Amino acid sequence: MTEAQLNAAAATFDMLSAPSRLHLVWLLASCEYDVSTLAELSGSNVPAASQHLAKLRAAGIVTARRDGRRQLYRVEDPHILEVVEQMFSHIAPDGTLAGQSDVRRPPRQPRFEPSPV
């Protein structure tokens, strides 16, 4: 593994570490949307969603295409799609880490606190 690979991977995870951006990527993993629809679906406002999309696009995580007067965004990279899918397959809806349940121990909580956005 090279230093460049480590830096690129860390930068990608950094982009996905913000809950708002991760939510947008998760939405775009299944369909393409314009910024207004994404803002509505994510419970955000248009300027905030637009700013997050610009960062994701600059990082190469999200692509956009023009459809008349609007931009439609999507995630095309199968590797990003797989990372997001794997991430959510290991986290239960209550935020605990999914896995084999052990009656001797409570479900594991992630070892980090989400940063405020």
C-alpha positions in Angstrom: 0.0 0.0 0.0 1.4 3.4 -0.9 1.2 6.7 0.9 -0.9 8.1 -2.0 -3.4 5.2 -1.6 -3.7 5.8 2.1 -4.2 9.5 1.7 -6.9 9.0 -1.0 -8.7 6.4 1.1 -8.6 8.7 4.2 -9.9 11.6 2.1 -12.8 9.5 0.8 -13.7 8.4 4.3 -13.4 12.0 5.5 -16.0 13.0 2.8 -18.3 10.3 4.0 -17.8 11.0 7.7 -20.3 13.9 7.8 -23.8 12.5 8.4 -25.4 15.0 5.9 -23.0 14.0 3.1 -23.4 10.3 3.9 -27.2 10.7 3.7 -26.9 12.3 0.3 -24.6 9.6 -0.9 -27.0 6.9 0.4 -29.9 8.6 -1.4 -27.9 8.9 -4.6 -26.8 5.2 -4.5 -30.2 4.1 -5.6 -31.4 6.9 -7.9 -30.5 10.3 -9.4 -32.0 13.4 -8.0 -31.8 17.2 -8.3 -30.7 19.4 -5.4 -34.2 20.4 -4.4 -35.4 16.8 -4.2 -32.3 15.8 -2.3 -32.8 18.7 0.2 -36.3 17.6 0.8 -35.5 13.9 1.2 -32.6 14.6 3.5 -34.4 17.2 5.7 -31.9 19.8 4.7 -32.2 23.1 2.9 -31.2 23.7 -0.7 -28.0 25.8 0.0 -26.7 23.2 2.5 -27.4 20.3 0.2 -25.8 22.2 -2.7 -22.7 22.9 -0.7 -22.4 19.2 0.3 -23.0 18.1 -3.3 -20.2 20.4 -4.5 -17.8 18.9 -2.1 -18.8 15.3 -3.0 -18.5 16.2 -6.7 -15.1 17.7 -6.3 -14.0 14.6 -4.4 -15.2 12.4 -7.3 -17.8 10.6 -5.2 -20.8 12.2 -7.0 -21.3 12.9 -10.6 -23.8 15.3 -12.2 -25.5 15.6 -15.6 -27.6 18.4 -17.0 -31.3 17.7 -17.7 -32.7 20.9 -19.2 -32.3 23.6 -16.5 -31.5 21.3 -13.6 -28.5 19.2 -12.6 -29.2 15.6 -11.7 -26.7 14.0 -9.3 -25.8 10.3 -8.8 -23.2 8.0 -7.5 -21.7 5.9 -10.3 -18.6 4.4 -8.7 -19.4 0.8 -7.8 -16.7 0.9 -5.1 -18.3 3.8 -3.3 -21.7 2.0 -3.7 -20.2 -1.1 -2.1 -18.6 0.8 0.8 -21.9 2.5 1.6 -23.9 -0.7 1.3 -21.4 -2.6 3.5 -21.4 0.2 6.1 -25.2 0.2 6.5 -25.4 -3.6 6.5 -23.3 -3.6 9.7 -25.2 -0.9 11.5 -28.6 -1.7 13.0 -31.4 0.9 12.8 -30.9 1.8 16.4 -27.2 2.7 15.7 -25.7 -0.3 17.3 -23.2 -2.4 15.4 -25.1 -5.4 13.8 -23.7 -8.8 14.2 -24.1 -12.0 16.1 -26.0 -11.3 19.3 -24.4 -12.5 22.4 -26.8 -12.8 25.4 -23.9 -12.2 27.8 -23.2 -8.7 26.4 -25.3 -5.8 25.2 -25.1 -4.8 21.5 -21.9 -2.9 20.8 -22.1 0.9 20.3 -19.7 2.5 17.8 -16.5 3.8 19.5 -16.9 7.3 18.2 -19.3 10.1 18.6 -20.7 11.7 15.5 -19.4 15.2 14.9 -22.0 18.0 14.8 -22.7 19.2 11.3 
